[in-house]
Amino acid sequence: MGIRTITFDGIDCYDGFDVVVKDGNVGFPAKTKNRIKIPNTNVFYDYAELFGDQYEERVLEYTLLIAGPNAMTGQDIQHKKMLLANWLMPGSQHKLEDSNIPGYYFLAEVQEAPKLEDLFLYGELTVQFTCYPYKISDHLEGDDIWDTFDFDTDIAQDLSFDVNGSQSVSIYNVSAHSISPRVVVTGNVSVSLNGTTIELNNGTFDDVGLVLNVDKNVAQLSGNGTIRFEFRKEVL
């Protein structure tokens, strides 16, 4: 069995600093509940029925083992601590990958100071990452890469369409929540999806108001050109 590592902001902890993950706790996010009591009843209205489930940020905690082929001095450990802090602390959210969770990544930030335990000849650095609630697939939906295809959750689908006139197409969102896709268009294409209609000309578009609900979505396309929907699966 191989060693466990994390890659943060493009740097692998073992390749970059000769440290490995001793322990890792990848927790689930807490659900945010917004309810109001209906007057003069014992009934509560749950806003999840309108907006879907909402989640708090999730916390991932790792203990990194600072050790070497030879006994480390206190100065060695403190120097490695400095290097690790300079890697982990700056900036806001970065991509975080865990070798024990292949195929997915987190959007993570270190907000609390890491804690170093100097255990004489080696050290342990415990670091907490505050993350976007969902883990995100490495691959765009529709890529259908055989080696990473999950037969329990994935669905094979083509998300690129030639448009010549009018047609209906099905798009499946196997995420745990609704997703706003990126749309890549050539020519002129009109899209009607889940109550929203937009007209797009040549270009790549983010956040145009289109939303894919969980599971099957039916889009109405018209015009002349091509359109491709790009999004990644996001799961708990």
KAVEN-V508289 format. One record per residue. N is the residue number from 1. OMEGA is omega in degrees with one decimal (* if undefined). Layout:
# KAVEN-V508289
<<N & OMEGA> <N & OMEGA>>
This chain:
# KAVEN-V508289
<<1 & -177.0> <2 & 178.1> <3 & 177.9> <4 & 179.6> <5 & 168.4> <6 & 173.6> <7 & -176.6> <8 & -179.4> <9 & 175.0> <10 & -178.0> <11 & 177.2> <12 & -173.6> <13 & -179.5> <14 & -179.8> <15 & -175.4> <16 & -170.9> <17 & -179.5> <18 & 173.8> <19 & 179.6> <20 & 177.9> <21 & 174.8> <22 & 178.7> <23 & 176.8> <24 & 178.4> <25 & 179.6> <26 & -176.2> <27 & 174.2> <28 & 176.3> <29 & 174.8> <30 & 177.9> <31 & 175.3> <32 & -179.6> <33 & 174.4> <34 & -178.2> <35 & 172.7> <36 & 178.5> <37 & 177.9> <38 & -174.8> <39 & 175.0> <40 & 176.1> <41 & 172.0> <42 & -174.1> <43 & 175.7> <44 & 172.8> <45 & -177.6> <46 & -178.5> <47 & 176.1> <48 & 178.4> <49 & -179.8> <50 & -172.9> <51 & -175.4> <52 & 179.5> <53 & 176.7> <54 & -176.5> <55 & 171.9> <56 & 172.0> <57 & 179.2> <58 & -178.5> <59 & 174.0> <60 & -179.4> <61 & 179.3> <62 & 169.8> <63 & -178.3> <64 & -179.3> <65 & 177.8> <66 & -177.6> <67 & 179.9> <68 & 179.2> <69 & 175.9> <70 & 179.2> <71 & -179.7> <72 & 174.6> <73 & 175.4> <74 & 178.3> <75 & 177.8> <76 & -177.3> <77 & 179.5> <78 & 177.8> <79 & 179.1> <80 & 176.5> <81 & 179.5> <82 & -179.8> <83 & -179.4> <84 & 178.8> <85 & 179.1> <86 & 176.2> <87 & -168.9> <88 & -166.5> <89 & -171.5> <90 & 171.2> <91 & 179.4> <92 & -175.3> <93 & 174.0> <94 & 177.0> <95 & 179.2> <96 & 178.3> <97 & 179.1> <98 & -176.9> <99 & 176.7> <100 & -179.7> <101 & -177.0> <102 & 175.9> <103 & -178.6> <104 & 172.5> <105 & 176.9> <106 & 168.1> <107 & -163.9> <108 & 176.1> <109 & 173.3> <110 & -178.3> <111 & 178.5> <112 & -179.2> <113 & 174.4> <114 & -177.6> <115 & 179.8> <116 & 172.3> <117 & 179.0> <118 & -172.9> <119 & 178.9> <120 & -178.7> <121 & 172.9> <122 & -178.4> <123 & 176.3> <124 & 179.4> <125 & 178.6> <126 & -175.4> <127 & 176.8> <128 & 175.5> <129 & 172.4> <130 & -166.3> <131 & 164.1> <132 & -170.2> <133 & -172.5> <134 & 168.1> <135 & -166.6> <136 & -179.9> <137 & 174.6> <138 & -170.6> <139 & 173.8> <140 & 174.0> <141 & -178.0> <142 & 177.5> <143 & 176.1> <144 & 177.7> <145 & -170.2> <146 & -173.8> <147 & -177.3> <148 & -176.9> <149 & -179.7> <150 & -175.9> <151 & 177.8> <152 & -172.3> <153 & -173.7> <154 & 174.9> <155 & 179.0> <156 & -179.3> <157 & 175.5> <158 & -176.0> <159 & 173.6> <160 & -173.8> <161 & 169.0> <162 & -176.2> <163 & 176.8> <164 & -172.1> <165 & -178.1> <166 & 178.2> <167 & 174.1> <168 & 178.2> <169 & 178.9> <170 & 178.0> <171 & -178.4> <172 & 175.3> <173 & -176.9> <174 & 175.3> <175 & 176.8> <176 & -179.7> <177 & 179.9> <178 & -174.7> <179 & 171.6> <180 & -175.0> <181 & 164.5> <182 & -178.2> <183 & 179.1> <184 & -171.3> <185 & 162.7> <186 & -177.1> <187 & -178.9> <188 & -176.0> <189 & 172.7> <190 & -177.9> <191 & 170.8> <192 & -174.8> <193 & 175.3> <194 & 174.0> <195 & 179.7> <196 & 177.7> <197 & 177.7> <198 & 175.4> <199 & -174.8> <200 & 172.4> <201 & -175.4> <202 & 175.7> <203 & 175.9> <204 & -169.2> <205 & 173.3> <206 & 172.2> <207 & 178.9> <208 & 177.4> <209 & 177.3> <210 & -178.9> <211 & 174.1> <212 & 174.9> <213 & 177.3> <214 & 178.3> <215 & -169.7> <216 & 174.2> <217 & 177.2> <218 & 179.7> <219 & 174.7> <220 & -179.2> <221 & 174.3> <222 & -179.0> <223 & 179.5> <224 & 179.4> <225 & 176.8> <226 & 176.8> <227 & 176.6> <228 & 177.2> <229 & -178.0> <230 & 175.3> <231 & -179.5> <232 & 176.2> <233 & 177.0> <234 & -173.6> <235 & 177.4> <236 & *>>
